Amino acid sequence: MMESGQGHRAGERDGYRDYQLIGGAGERAKAAGLVNAEWYKCAVPRPVMKSLMQRGDARAIRDTLLWYAAIIASGVLAWFAWQAHSLWAIPAFLLYGALYCGPADSRWHESGHGTAFKTAWMNKALYQVASFQVFRRPTIWRWSHARHHTDTLVVGRDREIAVPLPTDWLSLALNVFALKHAAAEVPKIVSSAFGNIGEEEARTRRGRAALRTLDQHERSGARGRLSRERGVRAHDGIDDQLRSIGMGRV
């Protein structure tokens, strides 16, 4: 996890770093120049990058249908084994769980980035379903993941740091089966379903307008000789808006 030496000492409280997104380590990371920093980028020629980023629907639809067919087949197998009171029900249910949650994580990630399908609504639909399968609230995790890619492993900015320090080995063991993650997320999912929006979700909802403005600035900043300079200025302005509602730039 990246943090300045001084920030590292100030961010430790009784041996635990301050991983909160608002204030604390996040403000120190910004002061240290780690927020929205310019990191090294591989010099990949634009034509090569475009060829690598080609999307399509046919293969994605095929793979998605095969995946859900495998989930259904393993579920039927597990049910028959359970009805027969067979010990084969144990590996059958393990197979079902692995197929249900394991591939869902990669689908959640790629559809969230809009790269699973070429068609936008297909990405959105799969993102919603996959979010449910891996116990993630789709809206809050979409913007959380955007910030994760902007400020990767920056303490106080990236809420998706998988292993905070000091290492909680019990939590790591429980999360092999997503037990701790699900225990924390399920009550929030249920609460949101009944219209109870927590502080974090409310801030995300209020930040949508600012994020849409950011997208508009980025599109306009992509044109002309001064595109990069305009884009940077636009980012700085929206950063202030997002920070004012407690989100920071995502």
ABEGO torsion letter per residue (X at the ends): XBBBAAAAAAABBGGBBBABABEEAAAAAAAAGABGBBBBBBBBBAAAAAAAABBBAAAAAAAAAAAAAAAAAAAAAAAAAAAAGBAAAAAAAAAAAAAAAAAAAAAAAAAAAGAABABAAAAAAAAAAAAAAAGBBAAAAAAAAAAAAABBGBBGABAABABBOBBBAAAAAAAAAGAAAAAAAAAAAAAAAAGBBBAAAAAAAAAAAAAAAAAAAAAAAABEAAAAAAAAAAAAAAAAAAAAAGAEBX
